[in-house]
Structures are given as C-alpha cells and as structure tokens.
Amino acid sequence: MRRKGPRRDNVDPKEVVLNAYRNGELVTIIYKDRNGTRTSRMIEPLEIVTNPYSGVRWIKSFCHLRQEERTFLLERVVDAIPADIELSVISKESL
C-alpha cells in the first residue's frame, strides 16, 4: 500500500499506537493479518500485553469496525494515524 498525501517521515506506527494507549485516545491503524490482508480500523487501545518470553506485544482494544473488543499483534500494525488528525476524503462520486 502506498501512502497518498503528506509524508510523515520517521514516524513509527507502533509508537503512534503506544502513544494513543498512554493518552487514552483513538487511533486509526492499517493492520496486516496472518494472510497478509490489510484492513483499516479505528481502535481504542485498552491494554498492552507483552509476552515475557518472546517479547511479542498485543494490543487489547475496542475495534470500531467490528464494534467489539479485539486483540491485535503490535508487530502487524503497518501504519497508524492519531484519530485527532483531521482528514479530507474525496469520494469516487465527487471525481
């Protein structure tokens, strides 16, 4: 997936998610599942859990796409945008 719009160089999506968790904020993520399929989801991070043996981190969140709690692997978040950033969307119909 290629980014359109302004570049945010040196922004680690994992840090964006962790900052949202620390600040109790919503965040929009691009998540790659185990099959490589990417989806966009707005989540509210509720808890970060780290496996003490492997160091793998999970994000327990409320997923606004599914309207229920879901758990995501932090390493599979390929992009993240704080939900407080105002975005303009152009629909196909308006082109």
C-alpha positions in Angstrom: 0.0 0.0 0.0 1.4 3.3 -1.0 0.8 6.4 1.1 -1.0 9.3 -0.6 -0.9 12.8 0.8 1.8 14.3 3.1 4.6 12.0 4.2 5.3 11.6 7.9 9.0 10.6 7.8 10.4 8.9 10.8 7.1 8.1 12.4 6.9 4.6 13.8 3.3 3.3 13.7 4.0 1.2 16.8 4.9 4.4 18.7 1.7 6.1 17.4 -0.4 3.2 18.8 1.5 3.2 22.1 1.1 7.0 22.5 -2.7 6.6 21.8 -2.8 4.0 24.6 -0.9 6.2 27.1 -3.1 9.2 26.3 -6.4 7.3 26.2 -7.0 8.3 22.6 -8.4 6.6 19.5 -6.1 5.7 16.6 -6.6 4.5 13.1 -4.4 1.6 12.1 -3.6 -0.3 9.0 -3.3 -3.9 10.1 -1.9 -6.8 8.2 -3.4 -10.2 9.3 -1.6 -13.6 9.1 -2.7 -14.0 5.5 -1.2 -10.6 4.5 -4.6 -8.9 4.1 -4.6 -5.3 5.2 -7.6 -3.6 6.8 -8.1 -0.1 8.2 -9.5 0.0 11.7 -10.2 2.7 14.2 -9.3 1.3 17.6 -9.3 2.4 21.2 -6.3 0.7 22.9 -7.3 -0.7 26.3 -4.3 -2.7 27.3 -0.8 -3.5 26.0 0.3 -7.0 27.0 3.9 -8.2 26.4 4.8 -11.9 26.4 7.6 -12.2 28.9 9.4 -14.9 27.0 9.2 -13.7 23.4 8.7 -10.0 23.8 5.7 -10.1 21.5 3.2 -7.3 22.3 -0.6 -7.5 21.9 -3.0 -4.6 21.9 -6.3 -5.3 23.6 -8.6 -2.8 22.0 -12.2 -1.8 21.2 -12.4 -2.1 17.4 -14.9 0.3 15.9 -15.1 -1.7 12.7 -16.4 -4.8 14.5 -18.0 -3.0 17.4 -16.4 -5.3 20.0 -13.1 -5.9 21.8 -10.3 -7.4 19.6 -6.7 -8.2 20.2 -4.1 -7.2 17.6 -0.4 -8.0 17.4 1.6 -4.8 17.6 4.1 -6.0 15.0 1.4 -6.4 12.4 0.4 -2.7 12.5 1.9 -1.3 9.3 0.7 2.3 9.7 -1.1 4.3 12.3 -2.7 7.8 12.4 -3.9 9.5 15.5 -7.6 9.9 15.3 -7.4 13.6 16.3 -5.8 14.4 12.8 -8.5 15.9 10.5 -8.5 14.2 7.2 -10.3 15.1 3.9 -11.7 12.3 1.9 -12.7 12.6 -1.7 -15.3 10.1 -2.8 -15.3 8.4 -6.2 -18.7 10.0 -6.9 -17.2 13.5 -6.5 -14.4 13.0 -9.0 
